[in-house]
């Protein structure tokens, strides 16, 4: 007997990130400090695989599914999350890193600058039919 299974896969099209200075007492500055967009176009066969891949873009943060906002859009999903990061300028490039607990304490006391990195992942759910013989 032939049966068909309907599975959901996910096409991760791109990631866009907007980084702005974040003051513990005043909030975000609404002035973009840095931004970027990366085209990905990769299919993942489970939400767990998708989340694992999205974590690769979060400057070292390890987020769970509940840390991502899966927002339904007319053409798929726009998955969002925010990451509090530090900025370390180097001679040849500028880098952002996921903050440490010690850095978070300094930031809360006003002794360190931090930045909010808002990530937007463009994800399309894809229905995959498999034939089970």
Backbone as CSV, one residue per row, in Angstrom:
resi,resn,N_x,N_y,N_z,CA_x,CA_y,CA_z,C_x,C_y,C_z
1,UNK,0.839,-1.185,0.000,0.000,0.000,0.000,0.881,1.244,0.000
2,UNK,0.604,2.151,-0.908,1.345,3.404,-0.981,0.713,4.441,-0.054
3,UNK,1.548,5.096,0.718,1.079,6.204,1.538,1.978,7.391,1.273
4,UNK,1.419,8.555,1.430,2.175,9.788,1.218,2.237,10.551,2.530
5,UNK,3.432,11.028,2.848,3.629,11.821,4.056,3.928,13.255,3.656
6,UNK,3.294,14.182,4.324,3.500,15.601,4.082,4.415,16.153,5.179
7,UNK,5.639,16.518,4.824,6.602,17.038,5.787,6.881,18.510,5.507
8,UNK,7.207,19.251,6.541,7.562,20.648,6.357,9.070,20.797,6.424
9,UNK,9.636,21.409,5.391,11.029,21.824,5.380,11.033,23.345,5.373
10,UNK,12.216,23.922,5.508,12.319,25.382,5.615,13.415,25.891,4.697
11,UNK,13.068,26.846,3.847,14.037,27.502,2.988,14.481,28.789,3.677
12,UNK,15.715,28.805,4.137,16.290,30.016,4.733,16.879,30.826,3.591
13,UNK,16.191,31.922,3.243,16.592,32.718,2.082,17.723,33.689,2.412
14,UNK,17.589,34.409,3.527,18.583,35.429,3.841,18.489,35.820,5.310
15,UNK,19.506,36.519,5.757,19.508,37.122,7.088,19.922,38.580,6.927
16,UNK,19.187,39.443,7.607,19.512,40.858,7.652,19.725,41.222,9.114
17,UNK,20.729,42.029,9.387,21.018,42.434,10.756,21.198,43.943,10.821
18,UNK,20.581,44.546,11.817,20.714,45.977,12.071,21.254,46.124,13.490
19,UNK,22.356,46.848,13.633,23.006,47.002,14.932,22.943,48.466,15.340
20,UNK,22.451,48.695,16.566,22.383,50.063,17.083,22.864,50.079,18.528
21,UNK,23.410,51.216,18.928,23.903,51.360,20.293,22.733,51.244,21.265
22,UNK,22.957,50.523,22.367,21.909,50.272,23.356,22.388,50.744,24.717
23,UNK,21.695,51.702,25.264,21.990,52.221,26.599,21.058,51.524,27.593
24,UNK,21.610,51.008,28.684,20.812,50.250,29.640,19.632,51.065,30.172
25,UNK,19.834,52.341,30.439,18.776,53.187,31.003,17.883,53.836,29.946
26,UNK,18.440,54.172,28.785,17.694,54.914,27.766,17.176,54.032,26.632
27,UNK,17.694,52.819,26.504,17.280,51.940,25.413,18.109,52.164,24.166
28,UNK,17.601,51.654,23.040,18.332,51.747,21.771,18.271,53.156,21.207
29,UNK,19.309,53.509,20.476,19.449,54.868,19.958,18.626,55.134,18.705
30,UNK,18.112,54.105,18.048,17.406,54.212,16.764,18.295,54.758,15.657
31,UNK,19.589,54.765,15.872,20.545,55.183,14.863,21.390,53.961,14.511
32,UNK,21.342,53.550,13.253,22.063,52.351,12.842,23.560,52.577,12.947
33,UNK,24.209,51.695,13.690,25.657,51.732,13.845,26.313,50.898,12.751
34,UNK,25.673,49.788,12.406,26.193,48.873,11.390,25.030,47.998,10.920
35,UNK,25.040,47.600,9.657,24.034,46.648,9.191,24.609,45.800,8.064
36,UNK,23.994,44.654,7.861,24.430,43.778,6.779,23.300,42.845,6.387
37,UNK,23.444,42.266,5.186,22.488,41.282,4.683,23.289,40.181,3.996
38,UNK,22.911,38.932,4.257,23.594,37.783,3.671,22.552,36.897,2.987
39,UNK,22.765,36.578,1.732,21.912,35.623,1.037,22.343,34.203,1.388
40,UNK,21.395,33.334,1.710,21.732,31.982,2.145,21.139,30.935,1.207
41,UNK,19.822,30.939,1.013,19.113,30.015,0.116,19.492,28.549,0.340
42,UNK,19.224,28.078,1.549,19.496,26.696,1.932,18.237,26.089,2.543
43,UNK,17.971,24.830,2.217,16.799,24.129,2.742,17.205,23.308,3.962
44,UNK,16.370,23.380,5.001,16.564,22.597,6.219,15.325,21.724,6.406
45,UNK,15.539,20.475,6.794,14.453,19.510,6.850,13.784,19.414,8.213
46,UNK,14.225,20.247,9.156,13.547,20.314,10.453,13.752,21.704,11.033
47,UNK,12.862,22.076,11.945,12.996,23.366,12.607,14.271,23.397,13.462
48,UNK,14.648,22.252,14.015,15.872,22.172,14.827,17.101,22.499,13.985
49,UNK,17.169,21.947,12.757,18.283,22.253,11.855,18.296,23.730,11.489
50,UNK,17.108,24.286,11.238,16.992,25.705,10.911,17.518,26.566,12.056
51,UNK,17.103,26.266,13.265,17.533,27.050,14.433,19.038,26.918,14.644
52,UNK,19.570,25.723,14.439,21.017,25.528,14.563,21.749,26.422,13.570
53,UNK,21.255,26.504,12.332,21.896,27.360,11.322,21.745,28.832,11.671
54,UNK,20.573,29.253,12.141,20.379,30.659,12.502,21.323,31.058,13.631
55,UNK,21.578,30.156,14.556,22.504,30.443,15.659,23.911,30.764,15.165
56,UNK,24.291,30.252,14.005,25.621,30.530,13.467,25.833,32.006,13.175
57,UNK,24.757,32.765,12.987,24.863,34.193,12.671,24.813,35.099,13.900
58,UNK,24.617,34.551,15.083,24.321,35.367,16.268,25.546,35.741,17.100
59,UNK,26.692,35.897,16.474,27.908,36.363,17.147,28.281,35.523,18.364
60,UNK,27.979,34.234,18.333,28.356,33.351,19.433,27.244,33.033,20.420
61,UNK,26.068,33.630,20.270,24.938,33.306,21.152,24.412,31.921,20.792
62,UNK,23.877,31.210,21.756,23.249,29.903,21.533,21.793,30.015,21.978
63,UNK,20.896,30.283,21.042,19.499,30.505,21.350,18.673,29.246,21.129
64,UNK,17.570,29.149,21.883,16.585,28.080,21.739,15.443,28.584,20.850
65,UNK,14.549,27.681,20.482,13.418,28.080,19.639,12.619,29.211,20.272
66,UNK,12.450,29.188,21.583,11.650,30.213,22.262,12.314,31.599,22.232
67,UNK,13.602,31.667,21.881,14.302,32.954,21.783,14.084,33.623,20.429
68,UNK,13.478,32.904,19.495,13.187,33.431,18.164,11.704,33.728,18.056
69,UNK,11.356,34.838,17.405,9.972,35.204,17.168,9.619,34.789,15.737
70,UNK,8.846,33.717,15.615,8.402,33.252,14.306,7.121,33.997,13.962
71,UNK,7.253,35.023,13.116,6.134,35.897,12.770,5.598,35.503,11.401
72,UNK,4.308,35.206,11.322,3.699,34.795,10.051,3.568,35.999,9.121
73,UNK,4.063,35.840,7.902,3.922,36.859,6.874,3.175,36.259,5.693
74,UNK,2.752,37.090,4.767,1.969,36.599,3.636,2.776,35.661,2.746
75,UNK,4.084,35.802,2.703,4.880,34.949,1.811,5.811,34.018,2.580
76,UNK,5.544,33.775,3.834,6.393,32.884,4.617,6.546,33.387,6.037
77,UNK,7.735,33.274,6.531,8.007,33.690,7.900,9.154,34.678,7.926
78,UNK,9.019,35.660,8.787,10.123,36.528,9.105,10.464,36.199,10.551
79,UNK,11.564,35.509,10.766,11.964,35.091,12.104,12.885,36.164,12.654
80,UNK,12.563,36.656,13.860,13.331,37.756,14.445,13.899,37.365,15.794
81,UNK,15.026,37.981,16.121,15.581,37.877,17.461,16.534,39.039,17.679
82,UNK,16.806,39.345,18.925,17.752,40.389,19.298,18.879,39.772,20.110
83,UNK,20.097,40.269,19.877,21.273,39.799,20.595,22.027,41.015,21.109
84,UNK,22.352,41.024,22.389,23.147,42.099,22.983,24.616,41.745,22.779
85,UNK,25.354,42.617,22.078,26.731,42.319,21.706,27.675,43.443,22.112
86,UNK,28.959,43.100,22.149,30.010,44.096,22.354,30.689,44.339,21.015
87,UNK,31.313,45.470,20.898,32.004,45.854,19.674,33.479,46.010,20.006
88,UNK,34.315,45.328,19.228,35.759,45.405,19.448,36.427,45.792,18.139
89,UNK,36.859,47.065,18.027,37.530,47.485,16.788,38.942,46.887,16.714
90,UNK,39.301,46.423,15.554,40.640,45.909,15.298,41.275,46.742,14.204
91,UNK,42.543,46.520,13.967,43.252,47.289,12.954,42.677,47.022,11.564
92,UNK,42.428,45.763,11.224,41.997,45.411,9.876,40.483,45.270,9.713
93,UNK,39.752,45.062,10.798,38.309,44.860,10.695,37.654,45.217,12.028
94,UNK,36.362,45.266,12.010,35.593,45.539,13.220,34.756,44.315,13.534
95,UNK,34.702,43.943,14.812,34.009,42.715,15.161,33.013,42.924,16.291
96,UNK,31.938,42.145,16.230,30.947,42.091,17.285,31.012,40.717,17.922
97,UNK,30.801,40.673,19.231,30.845,39.419,19.972,29.661,39.359,20.916
98,UNK,29.173,38.152,21.150,28.148,37.959,22.164,28.742,38.343,23.512
99,UNK,28.019,39.086,24.279,28.534,39.645,25.545,28.736,38.555,26.601
100,UNK,29.669,38.807,27.497,29.874,37.910,28.645,29.033,38.427,29.812
101,UNK,28.878,37.629,30.850,28.143,38.072,32.041,28.841,39.249,32.710
102,UNK,30.180,39.240,32.729,30.937,40.358,33.332,30.706,41.642,32.540
103,UNK,30.682,41.546,31.210,30.425,42.723,30.374,29.003,43.231,30.578
104,UNK,28.057,42.324,30.737,26.671,42.716,30.981,26.556,43.520,32.275
105,UNK,27.249,43.110,33.322,27.237,43.841,34.597,27.825,45.236,34.431
106,UNK,28.928,45.365,33.697,29.543,46.675,33.440,28.575,47.583,32.682
107,UNK,27.904,47.019,31.663,26.960,47.778,30.854,25.805,48.292,31.705
108,UNK,25.293,47.465,32.597,24.180,47.873,33.457,24.574,49.002,34.404
109,UNK,25.852,49.090,34.740,26.350,50.161,35.609,26.763,51.400,34.815
110,UNK,26.671,51.326,33.477,27.055,52.459,32.644,28.544,52.535,32.370
111,UNK,29.271,51.448,32.615,30.720,51.442,32.451,31.189,50.804,31.147
112,UNK,30.253,50.478,30.264,30.625,49.826,29.006,29.534,50.049,27.975
113,UNK,29.943,50.226,26.717,28.980,50.344,25.624,28.582,48.953,25.141
114,UNK,27.295,48.802,24.832,26.779,47.563,24.244,25.922,47.940,23.040
115,UNK,25.674,46.952,22.206,24.918,47.165,20.977,23.859,46.081,20.846
116,UNK,22.682,46.486,20.368,21.615,45.532,20.103,21.686,45.146,18.631
117,UNK,21.849,43.866,18.379,21.842,43.343,17.014,20.486,42.695,16.779
118,UNK,19.679,43.290,15.920,18.362,42.749,15.585,18.474,41.974,14.274
119,UNK,18.159,40.695,14.353,18.260,39.807,13.205,16.884,39.526,12.631
120,UNK,16.798,39.573,11.301,15.601,39.203,10.560,15.995,38.078,9.603
121,UNK,15.423,36.897,9.811,15.681,35.752,8.950,14.472,35.561,8.041
122,UNK,14.692,35.556,6.737,13.622,35.321,5.781,13.526,33.815,5.544
123,UNK,12.408,33.217,5.992,12.228,31.767,5.950,10.906,31.439,5.257
124,UNK,10.967,30.529,4.299,9.748,30.042,3.648,9.533,28.582,4.017
125,UNK,8.388,28.256,4.623,8.081,26.846,4.857,7.755,26.168,3.524
126,UNK,8.244,24.969,3.346,8.025,24.213,2.112,7.403,22.881,2.492
127,UNK,6.311,22.536,1.836,5.675,21.248,2.057,6.318,20.219,1.123
128,UNK,6.845,19.164,1.702,7.511,18.111,0.944,6.685,16.834,1.066
129,UNK,6.292,16.273,-0.071,5.542,15.024,-0.074,6.509,13.878,-0.300
130,UNK,6.433,12.875,0.565,7.266,11.691,0.390,6.366,10.489,0.178
131,UNK,6.793,9.578,-0.666,6.050,8.381,-0.975,6.598,7.243,-0.120
132,UNK,5.781,6.691,0.758,6.194,5.602,1.635,5.673,4.289,1.070
133,UNK,6.558,3.480,0.556,6.149,2.166,0.008,6.313,1.097,1.031
